[in-house]
Amino acid sequence: MNKKNLELLLDLGLNQLEAEVYIHLLTQPPSTAYKIGKQINKPTANVYKAIDSLAEKGAIMIEENKNKQCKAVVPEEFIGQYETAFLKKTKEAKKMLFSFDEQVIDENSYTISSVNLVFERFKNMMKKCKTIAVIDAFPKTLEKVVDCILETVNRGVDVHVEAYEPIEIKGAHVVFGKVGASALSYWQSQQLNLIIDGEEHLIALLDSDLKKVKQATWSNNLYMSCILHAGCLREQTIIQIMNSIDEPDFEKEVKKILEKQKFFFNSQVPGFNKLFER
């Protein structure tokens, strides 16, 4: 029997014998516990215990007569029970944990070591972004968060993206520099940087396969977030200017670009206002 198949069932809470019995019944006609024990070469008494346990876990059904033949519940229904129960538990845990989530001023920087957490934090930040989001992302990371960006744009948030391969994200301000390919070659990694509202930032560098975090930091330090917000937006402005350098009316193009540039003095950035109020 495939060891990996057994391990997956063990992760769901079945023991070794229960997993073997369930998989056996999936591939065989209904049978009694006695016959199953003979077929898989396991002690009958242990198989009876496994059958009772599997029935309680919703993995098998037992015939309502003296034969008591056992039939495996189809995987869709069996796994569906776990999915429903797990979803209920996660909702209850989420509600409970949120009750402890007090708003404490904490402007320290924290290291993130999980790739999944990097993307989860990105999505959560985008969900709570109110005014403006500035993103600097390499192709693979950008591809994983495009849907999240579109949702944020559709909420009316001003989203600015620096990309390293040509891409169109409806409603977002996307800049792509001609030096993008050389940057990818130089870094041999995938980065995902985000600053929301000048209040909070996520700076992450992952390996090329998005399986390991090389370095990632999150913080809601207002001063650092404001500085990163300004710096990343200026870099996007420089890229636009570089892309226009061969235009016949270069000077006019530059003026247009600078007129559209969102500086602190000509736009509302929540983090900037909070910083000065504090």
ZATI-485622 format. One record per residue (C-alpha): x, y, z; residue number from 0. Coordinates in nm, 3 decimals, always signed. Layout:
N
<site><x>X</x><y>Y</y><z>Z</z><pos>NUM</pos></site>
...
This chain:
278
<site><x>+0.000</x><y>+0.000</y><z>+0.000</z><pos>0</pos></site>
<site><x>+0.127</x><y>+0.344</y><z>-0.093</z><pos>1</pos></site>
<site><x>+0.296</x><y>+0.492</y><z>+0.215</z><pos>2</pos></site>
<site><x>+0.218</x><y>+0.850</y><z>+0.109</z><pos>3</pos></site>
<site><x>-0.155</x><y>+0.768</y><z>+0.084</z><pos>4</pos></site>
<site><x>-0.149</x><y>+0.635</y><z>+0.438</z><pos>5</pos></site>
<site><x>+0.036</x><y>+0.940</y><z>+0.569</z><pos>6</pos></site>
<site><x>-0.231</x><y>+1.172</y><z>+0.425</z><pos>7</pos></site>
<site><x>-0.501</x><y>+0.980</y><z>+0.613</z><pos>8</pos></site>
<site><x>-0.289</x><y>+0.975</y><z>+0.929</z><pos>9</pos></site>
<site><x>-0.276</x><y>+1.355</y><z>+0.907</z><pos>10</pos></site>
<site><x>-0.658</x><y>+1.355</y><z>+0.915</z><pos>11</pos></site>
<site><x>-0.657</x><y>+1.169</y><z>+1.247</z><pos>12</pos></site>
<site><x>-0.684</x><y>+0.806</y><z>+1.140</z><pos>13</pos></site>
<site><x>-0.439</x><y>+0.555</y><z>+1.285</z><pos>14</pos></site>
<site><x>-0.233</x><y>+0.318</y><z>+1.070</z><pos>15</pos></site>
<site><x>-0.483</x><y>+0.029</y><z>+1.078</z><pos>16</pos></site>
<site><x>-0.785</x><y>+0.253</y><z>+1.022</z><pos>17</pos></site>
<site><x>-0.618</x><y>+0.403</y><z>+0.715</z><pos>18</pos></site>
<site><x>-0.538</x><y>+0.058</y><z>+0.577</z><pos>19</pos></site>
<site><x>-0.893</x><y>-0.068</y><z>+0.634</z><pos>20</pos></site>
<site><x>-1.052</x><y>+0.240</y><z>+0.474</z><pos>21</pos></site>
<site><x>-0.833</x><y>+0.226</y><z>+0.162</z><pos>22</pos></site>
<site><x>-0.891</x><y>-0.149</y><z>+0.136</z><pos>23</pos></site>
<site><x>-1.270</x><y>-0.101</y><z>+0.146</z><pos>24</pos></site>
<site><x>-1.251</x><y>+0.168</y><z>-0.121</z><pos>25</pos></site>
<site><x>-1.106</x><y>-0.085</y><z>-0.364</z><pos>26</pos></site>
<site><x>-1.305</x><y>-0.394</y><z>-0.257</z><pos>27</pos></site>
<site><x>-1.674</x><y>-0.498</y><z>-0.231</z><pos>28</pos></site>
<site><x>-1.842</x><y>-0.461</y><z>+0.111</z><pos>29</pos></site>
<site><x>-1.705</x><y>-0.714</y><z>+0.357</z><pos>30</pos></site>
<site><x>-1.717</x><y>-0.821</y><z>+0.722</z><pos>31</pos></site>
<site><x>-1.453</x><y>-0.724</y><z>+0.973</z><pos>32</pos></site>
<site><x>-1.346</x><y>-1.089</y><z>+0.991</z><pos>33</pos></site>
<site><x>-1.287</x><y>-1.110</y><z>+0.614</z><pos>34</pos></site>
<site><x>-1.113</x><y>-0.774</y><z>+0.607</z><pos>35</pos></site>
<site><x>-0.871</x><y>-0.893</y><z>+0.875</z><pos>36</pos></site>
<site><x>-0.788</x><y>-1.201</y><z>+0.667</z><pos>37</pos></site>
<site><x>-0.750</x><y>-0.999</y><z>+0.346</z><pos>38</pos></site>
<site><x>-0.509</x><y>-0.741</y><z>+0.493</z><pos>39</pos></site>
<site><x>-0.345</x><y>-0.993</y><z>+0.727</z><pos>40</pos></site>
<site><x>-0.428</x><y>-0.811</y><z>+1.052</z><pos>41</pos></site>
<site><x>-0.562</x><y>-0.950</y><z>+1.385</z><pos>42</pos></site>
<site><x>-0.943</x><y>-0.974</y><z>+1.373</z><pos>43</pos></site>
<site><x>-0.990</x><y>-0.815</y><z>+1.716</z><pos>44</pos></site>
<site><x>-0.791</x><y>-0.507</y><z>+1.607</z><pos>45</pos></site>
<site><x>-0.984</x><y>-0.482</y><z>+1.281</z><pos>46</pos></site>
<site><x>-1.316</x><y>-0.484</y><z>+1.474</z><pos>47</pos></site>
<site><x>-1.191</x><y>-0.190</y><z>+1.682</z><pos>48</pos></site>
<site><x>-1.079</x><y>-0.008</y><z>+1.368</z><pos>49</pos></site>
<site><x>-1.421</x><y>-0.066</y><z>+1.207</z><pos>50</pos></site>
<site><x>-1.604</x><y>+0.081</y><z>+1.508</z><pos>51</pos></site>
<site><x>-1.373</x><y>+0.382</y><z>+1.510</z><pos>52</pos></site>
<site><x>-1.408</x><y>+0.439</y><z>+1.133</z><pos>53</pos></site>
<site><x>-1.786</x><y>+0.425</y><z>+1.165</z><pos>54</pos></site>
<site><x>-1.776</x><y>+0.694</y><z>+1.437</z><pos>55</pos></site>
<site><x>-1.551</x><y>+0.908</y><z>+1.215</z><pos>56</pos></site>
<site><x>-1.792</x><y>+0.880</y><z>+0.922</z><pos>57</pos></site>
<site><x>-1.553</x><y>+0.681</y><z>+0.704</z><pos>58</pos></site>
<site><x>-1.758</x><y>+0.362</y><z>+0.668</z><pos>59</pos></site>
<site><x>-2.117</x><y>+0.237</y><z>+0.693</z><pos>60</pos></site>
<site><x>-2.214</x><y>-0.098</y><z>+0.849</z><pos>61</pos></site>
<site><x>-2.492</x><y>-0.316</y><z>+0.711</z><pos>62</pos></site>
<site><x>-2.806</x><y>-0.337</y><z>+0.931</z><pos>63</pos></site>
<site><x>-2.828</x><y>-0.716</y><z>+0.970</z><pos>64</pos></site>
<site><x>-2.638</x><y>-1.001</y><z>+1.129</z><pos>65</pos></site>
<site><x>-2.377</x><y>-1.005</y><z>+0.849</z><pos>66</pos></site>
<site><x>-2.268</x><y>-0.647</y><z>+0.935</z><pos>67</pos></site>
<site><x>-2.079</x><y>-0.599</y><z>+0.613</z><pos>68</pos></site>
<site><x>-1.877</x><y>-0.279</y><z>+0.596</z><pos>69</pos></site>
<site><x>-1.885</x><y>-0.032</y><z>+0.307</z><pos>70</pos></site>
<site><x>-1.650</x><y>+0.266</y><z>+0.260</z><pos>71</pos></site>
<site><x>-1.809</x><y>+0.611</y><z>+0.249</z><pos>72</pos></site>
<site><x>-1.717</x><y>+0.780</y><z>-0.078</z><pos>73</pos></site>
<site><x>-1.414</x><y>+1.012</y><z>-0.036</z><pos>74</pos></site>
<site><x>-1.611</x><y>+1.325</y><z>-0.127</z><pos>75</pos></site>
<site><x>-1.848</x><y>+1.271</y><z>+0.166</z><pos>76</pos></site>
<site><x>-1.582</x><y>+1.147</y><z>+0.406</z><pos>77</pos></site>
<site><x>-1.342</x><y>+1.438</y><z>+0.342</z><pos>78</pos></site>
<site><x>-1.635</x><y>+1.681</y><z>+0.322</z><pos>79</pos></site>
<site><x>-1.709</x><y>+1.614</y><z>+0.689</z><pos>80</pos></site>
<site><x>-1.353</x><y>+1.716</y><z>+0.780</z><pos>81</pos></site>
<site><x>-1.370</x><y>+2.028</y><z>+0.564</z><pos>82</pos></site>
<site><x>-1.697</x><y>+2.137</y><z>+0.726</z><pos>83</pos></site>
<site><x>-1.571</x><y>+2.068</y><z>+1.078</z><pos>84</pos></site>
<site><x>-1.236</x><y>+2.240</y><z>+1.012</z><pos>85</pos></site>
<site><x>-1.405</x><y>+2.547</y><z>+0.864</z><pos>86</pos></site>
<site><x>-1.632</x><y>+2.571</y><z>+1.168</z><pos>87</pos></site>
<site><x>-1.336</x><y>+2.544</y><z>+1.405</z><pos>88</pos></site>
<site><x>-1.132</x><y>+2.805</y><z>+1.217</z><pos>89</pos></site>
<site><x>-1.426</x><y>+3.048</y><z>+1.224</z><pos>90</pos></site>
<site><x>-1.469</x><y>+2.996</y><z>+1.598</z><pos>91</pos></site>
<site><x>-1.094</x><y>+3.035</y><z>+1.656</z><pos>92</pos></site>
<site><x>-1.086</x><y>+3.350</y><z>+1.442</z><pos>93</pos></site>
<site><x>-1.374</x><y>+3.502</y><z>+1.640</z><pos>94</pos></site>
<site><x>-1.209</x><y>+3.413</y><z>+1.969</z><pos>95</pos></site>
<site><x>-0.865</x><y>+3.545</y><z>+1.871</z><pos>96</pos></site>
<site><x>-1.006</x><y>+3.870</y><z>+1.733</z><pos>97</pos></site>
<site><x>-1.144</x><y>+3.940</y><z>+2.081</z><pos>98</pos></site>
<site><x>-0.782</x><y>+3.971</y><z>+2.200</z><pos>99</pos></site>
<site><x>-0.667</x><y>+4.182</y><z>+1.905</z><pos>100</pos></site>
<site><x>-0.641</x><y>+4.517</y><z>+2.085</z><pos>101</pos></site>
<site><x>-0.498</x><y>+4.813</y><z>+1.900</z><pos>102</pos></site>
<site><x>-0.163</x><y>+4.865</y><z>+2.072</z><pos>103</pos></site>
<site><x>+0.091</x><y>+5.108</y><z>+1.929</z><pos>104</pos></site>
<site><x>+0.381</x><y>+4.884</y><z>+1.829</z><pos>105</pos></site>
<site><x>+0.617</x><y>+5.021</y><z>+1.568</z><pos>106</pos></site>
<site><x>+0.883</x><y>+4.753</y><z>+1.588</z><pos>107</pos></site>
<site><x>+0.997</x><y>+4.563</y><z>+1.278</z><pos>108</pos></site>
<site><x>+0.932</x><y>+4.189</y><z>+1.262</z><pos>109</pos></site>
<site><x>+1.095</x><y>+3.915</y><z>+1.059</z><pos>110</pos></site>
<site><x>+0.871</x><y>+3.683</y><z>+0.857</z><pos>111</pos></site>
<site><x>+1.011</x><y>+3.337</y><z>+0.781</z><pos>112</pos></site>
<site><x>+0.710</x><y>+3.174</y><z>+0.613</z><pos>113</pos></site>
<site><x>+0.640</x><y>+3.216</y><z>+0.240</z><pos>114</pos></site>
<site><x>+0.268</x><y>+3.158</y><z>+0.300</z><pos>115</pos></site>
<site><x>+0.263</x><y>+3.426</y><z>+0.568</z><pos>116</pos></site>
<site><x>+0.430</x><y>+3.675</y><z>+0.331</z><pos>117</pos></site>
<site><x>+0.144</x><y>+3.638</y><z>+0.082</z><pos>118</pos></site>
<site><x>-0.122</x><y>+3.623</y><z>+0.354</z><pos>119</pos></site>
<site><x>+0.012</x><y>+3.943</y><z>+0.511</z><pos>120</pos></site>
<site><x>+0.017</x><y>+4.111</y><z>+0.167</z><pos>121</pos></site>
<site><x>-0.348</x><y>+4.018</y><z>+0.106</z><pos>122</pos></site>
<site><x>-0.454</x><y>+4.131</y><z>+0.453</z><pos>123</pos></site>
<site><x>-0.275</x><y>+4.464</y><z>+0.413</z><pos>124</pos></site>
<site><x>-0.441</x><y>+4.524</y><z>+0.075</z><pos>125</pos></site>
<site><x>-0.782</x><y>+4.448</y><z>+0.225</z><pos>126</pos></site>
<site><x>-0.744</x><y>+4.718</y><z>+0.487</z><pos>127</pos></site>
<site><x>-0.574</x><y>+4.974</y><z>+0.260</z><pos>128</pos></site>
<site><x>-0.789</x><y>+5.289</y><z>+0.255</z><pos>129</pos></site>
<site><x>-0.625</x><y>+5.538</y><z>+0.019</z><pos>130</pos></site>
<site><x>-0.305</x><y>+5.439</y><z>-0.161</z><pos>131</pos></site>
<site><x>-0.092</x><y>+5.126</y><z>-0.208</z><pos>132</pos></site>
<site><x>+0.258</x><y>+5.124</y><z>-0.355</z><pos>133</pos></site>
<site><x>+0.388</x><y>+4.790</y><z>-0.484</z><pos>134</pos></site>
<site><x>+0.726</x><y>+4.675</y><z>-0.617</z><pos>135</pos></site>
<site><x>+0.703</x><y>+4.313</y><z>-0.729</z><pos>136</pos></site>
<site><x>+0.892</x><y>+4.070</y><z>-0.948</z><pos>137</pos></site>
<site><x>+0.688</x><y>+3.863</y><z>-1.200</z><pos>138</pos></site>
<site><x>+0.620</x><y>+3.544</y><z>-1.000</z><pos>139</pos></site>
<site><x>+0.514</x><y>+3.723</y><z>-0.684</z><pos>140</pos></site>
<site><x>+0.308</x><y>+3.975</y><z>-0.880</z><pos>141</pos></site>
<site><x>+0.124</x><y>+3.695</y><z>-1.059</z><pos>142</pos></site>
<site><x>+0.015</x><y>+3.549</y><z>-0.723</z><pos>143</pos></site>
<site><x>-0.132</x><y>+3.878</y><z>-0.600</z><pos>144</pos></site>
<site><x>-0.292</x><y>+4.020</y><z>-0.915</z><pos>145</pos></site>
<site><x>-0.644</x><y>+3.921</y><z>-0.809</z><pos>146</pos></site>
<site><x>-0.589</x><y>+4.085</y><z>-0.472</z><pos>147</pos></site>
<site><x>-0.471</x><y>+4.404</y><z>-0.645</z><pos>148</pos></site>
<site><x>-0.777</x><y>+4.409</y><z>-0.871</z><pos>149</pos></site>
<site><x>-1.007</x><y>+4.375</y><z>-0.570</z><pos>150</pos></site>
<site><x>-0.832</x><y>+4.668</y><z>-0.402</z><pos>151</pos></site>
<site><x>-0.855</x><y>+4.883</y><z>-0.715</z><pos>152</pos></site>
<site><x>-1.226</x><y>+4.806</y><z>-0.742</z><pos>153</pos></site>
<site><x>-1.271</x><y>+4.945</y><z>-0.389</z><pos>154</pos></site>
<site><x>-1.145</x><y>+5.279</y><z>-0.518</z><pos>155</pos></site>
<site><x>-0.793</x><y>+5.257</y><z>-0.373</z><pos>156</pos></site>
<site><x>-0.514</x><y>+5.428</y><z>-0.571</z><pos>157</pos></site>
<site><x>-0.269</x><y>+5.146</y><z>-0.654</z><pos>158</pos></site>
<site><x>+0.079</x><y>+5.203</y><z>-0.801</z><pos>159</pos></site>
<site><x>+0.277</x><y>+4.903</y><z>-0.924</z><pos>160</pos></site>
<site><x>+0.638</x><y>+4.874</y><z>-1.037</z><pos>161</pos></site>
<site><x>+0.664</x><y>+4.564</y><z>-1.258</z><pos>162</pos></site>
<site><x>+0.963</x><y>+4.394</y><z>-1.420</z><pos>163</pos></site>
<site><x>+0.783</x><y>+4.239</y><z>-1.715</z><pos>164</pos></site>
<site><x>+0.505</x><y>+4.396</y><z>-1.924</z><pos>165</pos></site>
<site><x>+0.169</x><y>+4.346</y><z>-1.752</z><pos>166</pos></site>
<site><x>-0.167</x><y>+4.520</y><z>-1.753</z><pos>167</pos></site>
<site><x>-0.368</x><y>+4.545</y><z>-1.431</z><pos>168</pos></site>
<site><x>-0.695</x><y>+4.721</y><z>-1.500</z><pos>169</pos></site>
<site><x>-0.736</x><y>+5.034</y><z>-1.292</z><pos>170</pos></site>
<site><x>-0.385</x><y>+5.026</y><z>-1.143</z><pos>171</pos></site>
<site><x>-0.098</x><y>+5.258</y><z>-1.234</z><pos>172</pos></site>
<site><x>+0.166</x><y>+5.017</y><z>-1.365</z><pos>173</pos></site>
<site><x>+0.519</x><y>+5.116</y><z>-1.465</z><pos>174</pos></site>
<site><x>+0.760</x><y>+4.882</y><z>-1.637</z><pos>175</pos></site>
<site><x>+1.123</x><y>+4.973</y><z>-1.685</z><pos>176</pos></site>
<site><x>+1.334</x><y>+4.851</y><z>-1.975</z><pos>177</pos></site>
<site><x>+1.599</x><y>+4.749</y><z>-1.722</z><pos>178</pos></site>
<site><x>+1.354</x><y>+4.507</y><z>-1.562</z><pos>179</pos></site>
<site><x>+1.499</x><y>+4.197</y><z>-1.726</z><pos>180</pos></site>
<site><x>+1.853</x><y>+4.279</y><z>-1.611</z><pos>181</pos></site>
<site><x>+1.725</x><y>+4.335</y><z>-1.256</z><pos>182</pos></site>
<site><x>+1.570</x><y>+3.988</y><z>-1.254</z><pos>183</pos></site>
<site><x>+1.891</x><y>+3.837</y><z>-1.384</z><pos>184</pos></site>
<site><x>+2.096</x><y>+4.017</y><z>-1.123</z><pos>185</pos></site>
<site><x>+1.881</x><y>+3.930</y><z>-0.822</z><pos>186</pos></site>
<site><x>+1.802</x><y>+3.567</y><z>-0.910</z><pos>187</pos></site>
<site><x>+1.516</x><y>+3.596</y><z>-0.662</z><pos>188</pos></site>
<site><x>+1.158</x><y>+3.718</y><z>-0.635</z><pos>189</pos></site>
<site><x>+1.071</x><y>+4.028</y><z>-0.436</z><pos>190</pos></site>
<site><x>+0.738</x><y>+4.155</y><z>-0.309</z><pos>191</pos></site>
<site><x>+0.731</x><y>+4.497</y><z>-0.149</z><pos>192</pos></site>
<site><x>+0.417</x><y>+4.679</y><z>-0.035</z><pos>193</pos></site>
<site><x>+0.346</x><y>+5.004</y><z>+0.147</z><pos>194</pos></site>
<site><x>-0.015</x><y>+5.093</y><z>+0.231</z><pos>195</pos></site>
<site><x>-0.137</x><y>+5.442</y><z>+0.319</z><pos>196</pos></site>
<site><x>+0.214</x><y>+5.538</y><z>+0.434</z><pos>197</pos></site>
<site><x>+0.129</x><y>+5.349</y><z>+0.755</z><pos>198</pos></site>
<site><x>+0.250</x><y>+4.993</y><z>+0.714</z><pos>199</pos></site>
<site><x>+0.501</x><y>+4.809</y><z>+0.497</z><pos>200</pos></site>
<site><x>+0.605</x><y>+4.461</y><z>+0.392</z><pos>201</pos></site>
<site><x>+0.948</x><y>+4.407</y><z>+0.236</z><pos>202</pos></site>
<site><x>+1.010</x><y>+4.049</y><z>+0.118</z><pos>203</pos></site>
<site><x>+1.272</x><y>+3.869</y><z>-0.087</z><pos>204</pos></site>
<site><x>+1.193</x><y>+3.506</y><z>-0.173</z><pos>205</pos></site>
<site><x>+1.386</x><y>+3.243</y><z>-0.365</z><pos>206</pos></site>
<site><x>+1.313</x><y>+3.194</y><z>-0.736</z><pos>207</pos></site>
<site><x>+1.073</x><y>+2.904</y><z>-0.671</z><pos>208</pos></site>
<site><x>+0.876</x><y>+3.091</y><z>-0.401</z><pos>209</pos></site>
<site><x>+0.952</x><y>+2.812</y><z>-0.157</z><pos>210</pos></site>
<site><x>+1.183</x><y>+2.989</y><z>+0.085</z><pos>211</pos></site>
<site><x>+1.207</x><y>+3.333</y><z>+0.241</z><pos>212</pos></site>
<site><x>+1.551</x><y>+3.486</y><z>+0.196</z><pos>213</pos></site>
<site><x>+1.457</x><y>+3.794</y><z>+0.395</z><pos>214</pos></site>
<site><x>+1.123</x><y>+3.948</y><z>+0.487</z><pos>215</pos></site>
<site><x>+1.024</x><y>+4.225</y><z>+0.725</z><pos>216</pos></site>
<site><x>+0.692</x><y>+4.376</y><z>+0.827</z><pos>217</pos></site>
<site><x>+0.632</x><y>+4.689</y><z>+1.032</z><pos>218</pos></site>
<site><x>+0.372</x><y>+4.958</y><z>+1.092</z><pos>219</pos></site>
<site><x>+0.636</x><y>+5.211</y><z>+1.187</z><pos>220</pos></site>
<site><x>+0.490</x><y>+5.538</y><z>+1.054</z><pos>221</pos></site>
<site><x>+0.818</x><y>+5.714</y><z>+0.979</z><pos>222</pos></site>
<site><x>+0.972</x><y>+5.418</y><z>+0.796</z><pos>223</pos></site>
<site><x>+0.649</x><y>+5.355</y><z>+0.606</z><pos>224</pos></site>
<site><x>+0.627</x><y>+5.719</y><z>+0.496</z><pos>225</pos></site>
<site><x>+0.989</x><y>+5.718</y><z>+0.378</z><pos>226</pos></site>
<site><x>+0.941</x><y>+5.392</y><z>+0.186</z><pos>227</pos></site>
<site><x>+0.615</x><y>+5.521</y><z>+0.041</z><pos>228</pos></site>
<site><x>+0.787</x><y>+5.833</y><z>-0.090</z><pos>229</pos></site>
<site><x>+1.098</x><y>+5.649</y><z>-0.211</z><pos>230</pos></site>
<site><x>+0.911</x><y>+5.377</y><z>-0.402</z><pos>231</pos></site>
<site><x>+0.680</x><y>+5.630</y><z>-0.568</z><pos>232</pos></site>
<site><x>+0.980</x><y>+5.842</y><z>-0.670</z><pos>233</pos></site>
<site><x>+1.145</x><y>+5.535</y><z>-0.822</z><pos>234</pos></site>
<site><x>+0.833</x><y>+5.471</y><z>-1.028</z><pos>235</pos></site>
<site><x>+0.841</x><y>+5.833</y><z>-1.141</z><pos>236</pos></site>
<site><x>+1.206</x><y>+5.802</y><z>-1.246</z><pos>237</pos></site>
<site><x>+1.121</x><y>+5.490</y><z>-1.449</z><pos>238</pos></site>
<site><x>+0.844</x><y>+5.680</y><z>-1.630</z><pos>239</pos></site>
<site><x>+1.089</x><y>+5.960</y><z>-1.709</z><pos>240</pos></site>
<site><x>+1.351</x><y>+5.712</y><z>-1.834</z><pos>241</pos></site>
<site><x>+1.089</x><y>+5.551</y><z>-2.057</z><pos>242</pos></site>
<site><x>+1.016</x><y>+5.892</y><z>-2.210</z><pos>243</pos></site>
<site><x>+1.375</x><y>+5.994</y><z>-2.272</z><pos>244</pos></site>
<site><x>+1.357</x><y>+5.930</y><z>-2.648</z><pos>245</pos></site>
<site><x>+1.029</x><y>+6.115</y><z>-2.692</z><pos>246</pos></site>
<site><x>+1.053</x><y>+6.421</y><z>-2.921</z><pos>247</pos></site>
<site><x>+0.878</x><y>+6.637</y><z>-2.660</z><pos>248</pos></site>
<site><x>+1.075</x><y>+6.495</y><z>-2.369</z><pos>249</pos></site>
<site><x>+1.055</x><y>+6.811</y><z>-2.158</z><pos>250</pos></site>
<site><x>+0.675</x><y>+6.829</y><z>-2.192</z><pos>251</pos></site>
<site><x>+0.643</x><y>+6.460</y><z>-2.110</z><pos>252</pos></site>
<site><x>+0.851</x><y>+6.503</y><z>-1.795</z><pos>253</pos></site>
<site><x>+0.635</x><y>+6.795</y><z>-1.683</z><pos>254</pos></site>
<site><x>+0.320</x><y>+6.584</y><z>-1.731</z><pos>255</pos></site>
<site><x>+0.472</x><y>+6.300</y><z>-1.529</z><pos>256</pos></site>
<site><x>+0.576</x><y>+6.532</y><z>-1.246</z><pos>257</pos></site>
<site><x>+0.236</x><y>+6.702</y><z>-1.240</z><pos>258</pos></site>
<site><x>+0.073</x><y>+6.363</y><z>-1.180</z><pos>259</pos></site>
<site><x>+0.327</x><y>+6.264</y><z>-0.914</z><pos>260</pos></site>
<site><x>+0.170</x><y>+6.228</y><z>-0.572</z><pos>261</pos></site>
<site><x>+0.387</x><y>+6.411</y><z>-0.321</z><pos>262</pos></site>
<site><x>+0.299</x><y>+6.449</y><z>+0.045</z><pos>263</pos></site>
<site><x>+0.210</x><y>+6.814</y><z>-0.007</z><pos>264</pos></site>
<site><x>-0.036</x><y>+6.752</y><z>-0.293</z><pos>265</pos></site>
<site><x>-0.211</x><y>+6.433</y><z>-0.179</z><pos>266</pos></site>
<site><x>-0.367</x><y>+6.281</y><z>+0.129</z><pos>267</pos></site>
<site><x>-0.151</x><y>+6.004</y><z>+0.276</z><pos>268</pos></site>
<site><x>-0.300</x><y>+5.882</y><z>+0.607</z><pos>269</pos></site>
<site><x>+0.035</x><y>+5.777</y><z>+0.753</z><pos>270</pos></site>
<site><x>+0.188</x><y>+6.118</y><z>+0.689</z><pos>271</pos></site>
<site><x>-0.100</x><y>+6.292</y><z>+0.868</z><pos>272</pos></site>
<site><x>-0.084</x><y>+6.047</y><z>+1.161</z><pos>273</pos></site>
<site><x>+0.290</x><y>+6.098</y><z>+1.194</z><pos>274</pos></site>
<site><x>+0.254</x><y>+6.472</y><z>+1.236</z><pos>275</pos></site>
<site><x>-0.047</x><y>+6.445</y><z>+1.466</z><pos>276</pos></site>
<site><x>+0.152</x><y>+6.214</y><z>+1.691</z><pos>277</pos></site>
